[in-house]
Amino acid sequence: MTAIMEFLDTLNAFVWGPPMMIILVGTGVFLTLRLGGIQFRKSGYAWKLVFKGAFKKDVAERGEGEITPFQALTSTLAATVGN
């Protein structure tokens, strides 16, 4: 049992060590360059969509749906953090 645990510890250190960090950072840089930095170019539009109905007073102004995009975002984040 000790040999299995030592093997798994070694495997864990390799998988989640520098090779994985290089792969994750490399993938992020690749996608940023390939997609033209969409996370920077379209962030204003994304925030506008999120907060579009959050500050409207009248329910009719908010449009279709029972909850606002902001309420959907906050409940999703709460469920994610809660896990």
C-alpha positions in Angstrom: 0.0 0.0 0.0 2.9 2.4 0.8 4.4 1.8 -2.7 1.1 2.7 -4.3 0.8 5.9 -2.3 4.4 6.9 -3.1 3.7 6.2 -6.8 0.5 8.3 -6.7 2.3 11.1 -4.9 5.1 11.1 -7.5 2.5 11.1 -10.3 0.5 13.8 -8.7 3.6 16.0 -8.3 4.4 15.5 -12.0 0.9 16.1 -13.4 0.2 19.2 -11.3 3.7 20.5 -11.3 5.5 22.7 -13.9 4.3 20.7 -17.0 0.6 21.4 -16.2 1.3 25.1 -15.5 3.1 25.4 -18.8 0.2 23.8 -20.6 -2.4 26.0 -18.9 -0.5 29.2 -19.5 0.4 28.2 -23.0 -3.2 27.4 -23.8 -4.3 30.7 -22.4 -1.8 32.6 -24.5 -2.7 30.6 -27.6 -6.4 31.2 -27.3 -5.9 34.9 -26.5 -3.8 35.3 -29.7 -6.0 33.1 -31.9 -9.3 34.7 -30.8 -7.8 38.2 -31.0 -8.0 39.0 -27.3 -11.8 38.8 -27.2 -11.8 38.7 -23.4 -10.4 42.3 -23.5 -12.2 43.6 -26.6 -15.7 42.5 -25.6 -15.6 42.8 -21.8 -17.5 46.1 -21.9 -20.3 44.6 -23.9 -20.4 41.6 -21.6 -20.7 43.8 -18.5 -23.4 45.8 -20.2 -25.4 42.7 -20.9 -25.0 41.5 -17.3 -26.1 44.8 -15.7 -28.7 45.7 -18.4 -31.8 45.0 -16.3 -30.3 45.4 -12.8 -31.0 49.1 -12.4 -34.4 49.4 -14.2 -37.3 50.3 -11.9 -40.3 49.1 -14.0 -40.8 45.4 -14.6 -42.0 46.2 -18.1 -38.7 47.9 -18.9 -36.7 44.9 -18.0 -38.1 42.7 -20.8 -38.9 39.0 -20.9 -38.1 36.6 -18.2 -38.7 36.4 -14.5 -35.2 37.3 -13.2 -32.7 39.9 -14.4 -29.3 38.9 -15.9 -27.7 40.2 -12.8 -29.8 38.0 -10.6 -29.0 35.0 -12.8 -25.2 35.8 -12.5 -25.3 36.2 -8.7 -27.3 33.0 -8.2 -25.0 31.1 -10.4 -21.9 32.4 -8.6 -23.5 31.6 -5.3 -24.2 28.0 -6.4 -20.7 27.6 -7.7 -19.0 29.0 -4.5 -21.4 26.9 -2.4 -20.1 23.7 -3.9 
